[in-house]
Amino acid sequence: MKRTKIIDVLTRTEVGTELVVKGWVRAFRSNRFIQLNDGSTINSLQAVIDFENFDEAVLKKITTGAAVGLTGVLIESQGSGQSVELQVKEVEIIGEANPDDVQKTVMQPKKHSLEFLREQAHLRFRTNVFGAVFRIRHGVSYAIHKFFNDKGFFYIHAPIITGSDAEGAGEMFHVTNLDMEKLPKNEAGTVDYSEDFFGKPVNLTVSGQLEAELAALALGQVYTFGPTFRAENSNTSRHLAEFWMIEPEVAFNDLNDNMDLAEEMLKYICKYIVDNFADDLAFLNEREKAEQQTKPVNERNELTLLERLDFVINNDFKRITYTEAIDVLMNSNHYKKKKFKYEVNWGTDLQSEHERYLVEKEFKRPVIITDYPAAFKAFYMRRNDNSELGKETVAAMDILFPGIGEMVGGSQREERLDVLKEKCAAFGIHEADLWWYLDTRKFGTVPHSGFGLGFERMVMFVTGMTNIRDVIPFPRTPGNAEF
């Protein structure tokens, strides 16, 4: 017989069916009750052994963490906690797990800290928390691809090795195959990159946006979904050196079209997870509730995980300009009572505390802020024609979520060649480095727009995890490239 996945046993298999299941032992009680999990669902299958009919040597090998195959008949459960159980006829020990070794790992059946689990990222998939997180991570990925596919978008693979810095941030990982011990030098005494593999300095990408624009200006609507890299020395709960980005780009879309697309996508993702991952969400929801009870009252979330997902699905996003947002913040009691850590004034970027106040306290719904000051936004964002003197703004947008702050950042792109050249000069970007990008504005330039969604940040929101290192299998952070 072929094995049956445990999710199918629990949801689709009739009582009386003989079947084979394989998985890892979560617990073995009283030499009789096996809790078996194969990763297909957060729920384990209870298997019942009549220990008098099995060799004691075999029973001793049914330990926590061991991989076993069980053949038996599905029956109605005699106990509470499950509706069906497997009456075992045959046991196959596939892979043993020494109990002494298990005691040192995350597989030990007790509550572990997330920090300890990160130290054993190769094994944390075995826990209920991370089983749920990574099943949902898959679901978010699939929902994104399905959303764009069903809307007629084309998936573009942007390069991972690139000679451009799309964000102008300069915090990039350099890629080379030069011998670090014998670097070739030119007459000026600097590294001679003409001898490097690509013949010039190249880096790991920070964004696929610029390449997506090139494709959108021929294919109409495209999206990228790939790894991006930032050499930013930030040891925080919201930063990774390697993370994934979704970046759609649409020809003929203005900023309003861009906001509509992003709002529709975010609602779609949340609803897909609610509809398809109920058991995992229920577990994570209860986990978060228990965790919240250990915090001071003023630090607890006002909404549960499930309520936050409904909050996004069932509320139209509030749309305001940056100038309006500043006015709201400066007129708030929170500001007047000096409860904000960071200053609020026109011309400075909003901090996470400001963003969360607008979402969670002021409007009580997701918020889209538009028309930011040009001074702290990227060179490619379209300069607004109605900018006030001294208060130049760009057609940018940020979407803010409860508990997270910024979820999406995007803009209408600058399609006017003369203005784009001016902005390159202002940002210190050499036209020769982006000749191909500027070239697209010479051949049928059109208004177009797009945005970026940090994939891990989205997974954090739908799982309720508070540290970005806990929603990616193997986090890359300063000083850490394990596994």
SVG drawing of the C-alpha trace seen along z (x, -y; Angstrom):
<svg xmlns="http://www.w3.org/2000/svg" viewBox="-16 -78 66 89">
<polyline fill="none" stroke="black" stroke-width="0.4" points="0.0,0.0 1.1,-3.6 1.2,-5.8 -1.7,-8.2 -0.9,-11.7 -2.2,-12.4 -4.2,-15.4 -6.0,-13.1 -6.6,-10.5 -8.2,-13.2 -10.3,-14.9 -11.0,-12.4 -10.7,-8.8 -13.6,-6.7 -13.7,-4.7 -12.9,-1.0 -10.2,-1.8 -6.9,0.0 -4.0,-2.3 -0.3,-3.1 0.9,-6.3 4.5,-7.5 5.8,-10.3 7.7,-11.4 6.7,-10.5 5.6,-13.5 4.9,-11.4 4.5,-7.8 2.4,-7.3 1.9,-4.2 3.5,-2.0 0.2,-2.3 -0.6,-5.7 1.5,-7.2 1.1,-10.8 2.3,-10.8 2.8,-13.9 4.0,-14.0 4.0,-17.8 1.0,-17.8 -1.1,-19.4 -0.6,-20.8 -2.8,-18.0 -1.2,-14.7 -2.9,-11.3 -3.3,-9.1 -2.3,-5.6 -3.1,-2.8 -0.8,0.2 -1.7,3.4 1.8,3.6 1.4,7.2 1.4,8.2 4.7,6.4 8.3,7.1 9.6,5.1 12.7,4.2 10.5,2.5 8.5,0.6 11.7,-0.8 12.6,-2.3 9.3,-4.3 10.7,-7.4 10.1,-11.1 11.6,-12.2 11.8,-8.7 10.4,-8.2 8.0,-5.3 5.6,-3.6 2.3,-2.3 -0.1,0.0 -3.6,0.4 -7.3,-0.3 -9.0,-3.7 -11.5,-3.4 -13.7,-5.8 -11.7,-7.1 -12.6,-5.8 -11.1,-8.8 -11.5,-12.6 -9.4,-14.9 -9.8,-13.2 -12.7,-11.7 -10.7,-8.9 -7.5,-6.9 -5.4,-4.2 -5.6,-0.7 -2.0,0.5 -1.3,3.9 2.3,3.4 5.1,1.1 8.2,0.2 11.0,-1.7 12.3,-3.9 14.7,-6.2 15.7,-6.0 16.1,-9.0 18.2,-8.5 16.2,-9.9 19.4,-11.4 20.1,-13.3 16.4,-14.5 16.6,-16.0 19.2,-18.5 17.1,-19.7 13.9,-21.6 12.1,-18.2 12.1,-17.8 8.3,-18.0 8.3,-21.3 8.0,-25.0 11.1,-26.5 12.0,-30.2 12.1,-31.5 15.8,-32.4 16.6,-28.8 14.6,-27.6 16.6,-30.0 19.8,-28.3 18.4,-25.0 16.8,-26.3 17.5,-22.9 15.2,-21.2 12.6,-23.9 10.4,-22.8 9.5,-19.9 7.7,-22.2 4.0,-23.1 4.8,-26.8 7.2,-26.6 5.3,-23.9 2.3,-26.3 4.5,-29.3 6.1,-27.6 2.9,-26.0 1.3,-29.5 4.5,-31.0 3.9,-28.6 0.2,-29.7 1.1,-33.4 3.5,-32.7 0.9,-30.6 -1.8,-33.3 0.5,-36.0 1.3,-34.0 -2.4,-33.1 -3.6,-36.6 -1.3,-38.0 -1.7,-35.1 -5.5,-35.4 -5.3,-39.1 -3.2,-38.4 0.2,-39.5 3.5,-38.0 6.1,-36.7 9.5,-38.2 12.8,-36.9 14.9,-39.9 18.7,-39.5 20.1,-38.7 23.6,-40.0 23.4,-43.6 25.5,-46.6 22.8,-49.1 21.5,-50.3 17.8,-50.7 17.3,-52.4 20.4,-54.6 21.1,-53.4 24.6,-52.1 24.2,-49.3 24.9,-46.4 26.8,-43.1 29.6,-43.1 30.1,-40.0 33.5,-39.1 35.7,-36.1 38.9,-38.1 41.5,-36.6 41.1,-38.7 44.7,-38.0 46.0,-39.3 43.7,-42.0 44.8,-43.5 45.4,-47.2 45.2,-49.9 47.5,-52.9 45.5,-54.9 46.1,-52.1 42.4,-51.0 41.0,-47.6 41.1,-46.9 37.7,-45.5 38.4,-45.0 40.1,-41.8 37.0,-40.6 34.5,-38.1 32.0,-40.7 34.7,-43.3 33.2,-45.9 31.9,-46.1 28.7,-44.2 26.4,-43.6 23.6,-41.4 20.3,-43.1 18.3,-45.3 15.3,-45.3 14.0,-44.0 11.9,-47.1 14.0,-48.8 14.1,-45.6 10.3,-45.1 9.7,-48.6 11.5,-47.6 9.3,-44.5 6.1,-46.4 6.8,-48.9 6.4,-46.1 4.3,-43.4 1.9,-45.7 1.7,-44.2 4.4,-42.1 5.6,-41.2 8.9,-40.0 9.1,-37.7 12.7,-37.0 15.4,-37.4 16.9,-40.8 19.8,-41.7 20.8,-44.7 24.2,-45.0 22.6,-47.0 24.1,-46.4 20.8,-46.3 20.2,-43.8 16.5,-44.4 13.3,-42.3 12.4,-43.8 15.6,-43.5 17.2,-40.8 20.2,-40.8 18.5,-38.4 14.7,-38.6 12.1,-38.2 10.2,-41.0 7.2,-41.1 7.2,-44.0 4.4,-44.4 4.8,-47.1 1.9,-48.2 2.0,-50.4 -0.6,-53.2 -1.4,-52.9 -1.3,-56.1 -1.0,-56.4 -4.7,-55.8 -4.6,-52.6 -1.5,-51.5 -3.3,-51.9 -6.3,-50.0 -4.1,-47.1 -2.2,-46.9 -5.3,-47.0 -6.9,-44.3 -3.8,-42.1 -3.4,-42.5 -7.1,-41.7 -6.8,-38.6 -3.8,-37.3 -5.4,-37.6 -8.6,-36.0 -6.8,-33.1 -4.9,-32.3 -8.1,-32.5 -10.0,-30.3 -7.3,-27.6 -5.2,-27.5 -7.8,-27.5 -6.1,-25.0 -2.7,-26.6 -4.2,-30.1 -6.3,-28.8 -3.1,-27.4 -1.2,-30.6 -4.1,-32.7 -4.3,-30.8 -0.5,-30.9 -0.5,-34.7 -3.4,-35.1 -1.4,-33.2 1.7,-35.3 -0.2,-38.6 -1.3,-37.7 2.3,-37.8 2.7,-41.4 1.7,-44.6 -1.8,-45.7 -0.6,-48.8 1.6,-46.7 -1.0,-44.1 -2.5,-44.0 -6.0,-45.4 -7.0,-42.8 -6.2,-39.1 -4.5,-37.6 -7.8,-36.5 -9.3,-39.9 -6.4,-41.6 -6.9,-39.5 -10.6,-40.3 -9.7,-44.0 -7.8,-44.0 -10.3,-41.9 -13.4,-43.8 -12.3,-47.4 -11.7,-49.8 -8.2,-51.3 -8.1,-55.0 -6.3,-57.2 -4.7,-60.4 -1.8,-62.6 1.5,-62.9 0.6,-66.5 -2.8,-65.4 -1.1,-62.7 1.3,-65.2 -1.7,-67.4 -3.5,-64.5 -0.5,-63.6 0.3,-67.1 -3.3,-67.7 -3.5,-64.4 -3.6,-64.2 -0.8,-61.7 1.5,-64.4 0.3,-67.1 1.1,-64.9 4.5,-64.2 3.9,-60.4 5.7,-60.1 9.4,-59.2 10.3,-60.8 9.5,-64.4 6.6,-65.1 7.0,-67.8 6.6,-68.3 9.7,-67.1 10.7,-64.2 9.9,-60.6 7.3,-58.9 8.5,-56.5 6.8,-53.2 5.1,-54.7 3.5,-57.4 2.4,-54.9 0.9,-52.5 -0.9,-55.5 -2.6,-56.4 -3.8,-52.8 -4.6,-51.6 -5.7,-54.7 -6.9,-57.4 -8.5,-55.6 -8.8,-52.0 -8.3,-50.6 -5.3,-50.1 -4.0,-53.5 -2.5,-54.5 -0.4,-57.7 0.5,-59.4 2.5,-62.4 5.5,-62.3 8.3,-64.9 10.7,-64.2 13.7,-64.7 13.5,-61.3 12.0,-59.2 13.8,-57.5 14.9,-59.2 12.5,-57.2 9.3,-58.5 7.2,-61.0 7.5,-64.6 4.0,-66.0 3.0,-68.9 1.2,-70.6 4.1,-70.7 4.3,-73.9 7.5,-75.9 9.9,-74.5 7.6,-71.5 8.2,-69.4 6.4,-66.1 6.3,-62.9 3.5,-60.5 4.5,-57.9 2.4,-55.7 2.9,-53.6 0.4,-51.2 0.3,-50.8 -1.0,-47.8 -1.8,-47.2 1.1,-45.9 3.5,-46.2 3.6,-49.7 4.6,-50.0 3.6,-46.9 3.9,-48.2 5.8,-51.0 5.2,-52.2 4.8,-55.1 4.0,-56.3 7.3,-56.3 8.8,-59.4 8.1,-58.9 9.4,-62.3 13.0,-62.0 14.0,-65.5 12.7,-65.4 14.2,-61.9 17.6,-63.3 17.3,-66.2 16.5,-63.8 19.5,-61.5 21.7,-64.5 20.2,-65.6 20.8,-62.1 24.3,-61.8 23.4,-59.0 25.5,-58.9 23.4,-58.7 25.9,-56.3 25.2,-53.7 21.5,-53.7 21.5,-54.5 19.2,-51.5 16.7,-52.7 16.7,-56.3 16.5,-54.8 12.9,-53.5 11.7,-57.1 12.8,-57.8 10.6,-55.2 6.9,-55.7 7.2,-56.7 4.0,-56.3 2.8,-56.8 3.3,-53.6 3.4,-52.6 4.3,-49.8 5.0,-48.8 7.1,-46.5 5.8,-44.1 8.3,-42.7 7.3,-39.0 8.5,-38.2 6.7,-41.3 3.5,-39.9 4.1,-36.5 4.7,-38.2 1.3,-39.8 -0.6,-36.7 1.1,-34.5 1.3,-37.0 5.1,-36.4 6.9,-39.5 10.4,-38.8 11.2,-38.6 13.8,-35.9 11.0,-33.5 9.2,-33.7 12.1,-32.7 13.6,-29.2 17.3,-30.3 17.7,-34.0 20.7,-35.9 21.6,-38.7 24.8,-40.6 27.3,-37.9 24.9,-35.0 24.9,-32.8 24.4,-29.4 22.8,-26.4"/>
</svg>
